[in-house]
Amino acid sequence: MLINDIIEMLTAIPRTLAYGWVAWFVLGLALSVWSRRAKLGPYAYDEPAPAPRQKSGPRPSAPPVAKSVPQSTGDAFGDLEQIFNTVQEGSHRLPGELAAAASAPAVSGPARSAPVLAAPQSLP
């Protein structure tokens, strides 16, 4: 294809279609430039940036919590069985224990006046 063929194809395009394409591309270019300038930074009519927050004082570090890990015997399935069979204090209830807790008598006396905790005692 020669340059003469390209020029001949362009002259065959109707003028209104060519003007429409030019207007569409110019409008797209103007919107693109406008959006890029809007993303660059603050202008005089923008709100001022908020003042940086002051840092609070030094915080005490939490003491490290030591977890007891059972010693491995080398038998992976035996270790899993030992972990599943041991009852950990403060662990969550099992489904069978729910029915036993529902049938237990209501607590009265000093234990009833104890404050209710907002979170469980032990977390996984």
C-alpha positions, -999 to 999 in steps of 0.1 A, spaced: 0 0 0 14 33 -10 9 68 5 -12 77 -25 -36 48 -17 -39 61 20 -46 96 8 -72 84 -16 -90 64 12 -90 95 34 -105 117 7 -133 91 3 -144 96 40 -174 119 43 -165 153 58 -191 152 85 -177 119 97 -142 132 97 -152 163 116 -171 142 141 -139 120 147 -118 151 152 -142 166 176 -144 133 196 -106 130 199 -102 167 209 -129 164 236 -112 132 249 -78 149 250 -93 178 269 -109 155 294 -77 136 298 -56 167 304 -82 181 329 -83 149 349 -45 146 351 -43 182 363 -70 176 389 -50 146 403 -17 166 406 -23 184 439 -42 209 460 -55 241 446 -62 274 463 -99 266 467 -92 232 484 -95 227 521 -63 229 540 -47 196 550 -55 186 586 -28 191 612 -7 160 620 -19 141 651 5 140 681 18 107 691 8 94 725 33 87 752 53 55 755 32 24 759 41 -4 782 50 -35 765 30 -66 772 48 -94 790 55 -124 767 30 -152 773 47 -186 773 26 -214 758 31 -249 769 38 -271 739 37 -308 744 70 -325 736 69 -344 703 75 -382 705 82 -386 668 48 -401 661 27 -375 643 -6 -393 648 2 -400 684 10 -364 690 -23 -353 674 -42 -378 695 -25 -365 726 -34 -329 717 -70 -337 710 -74 -359 742 -60 -333 766 -85 -308 781 -71 -273 782 -83 -250 809 -104 -222 797 -111 -238 763 -144 -235 746 -172 -259 754 -178 -290 733 -212 -297 718 -220 -324 744 -212 -300 773 -239 -276 761 -267 -299 771 -251 -305 805 -247 -268 812 -284 -262 803 -296 -288 827 -274 -276 856 -291 -257 884 -290 -219 884 -261 -203 902 -269 -182 933 -250 -165 960 -216 -148 956 -208 -164 922 -239 -148 908 -228 -113 918 -194 -117 901 -189 -93 872 -196 -106 837 -166 -106 814 -168 -90 780 -144 -115 764 -135 -152 768 -107 -160 793 -85 -178 768 -81 -172 732 -69 -197 706 
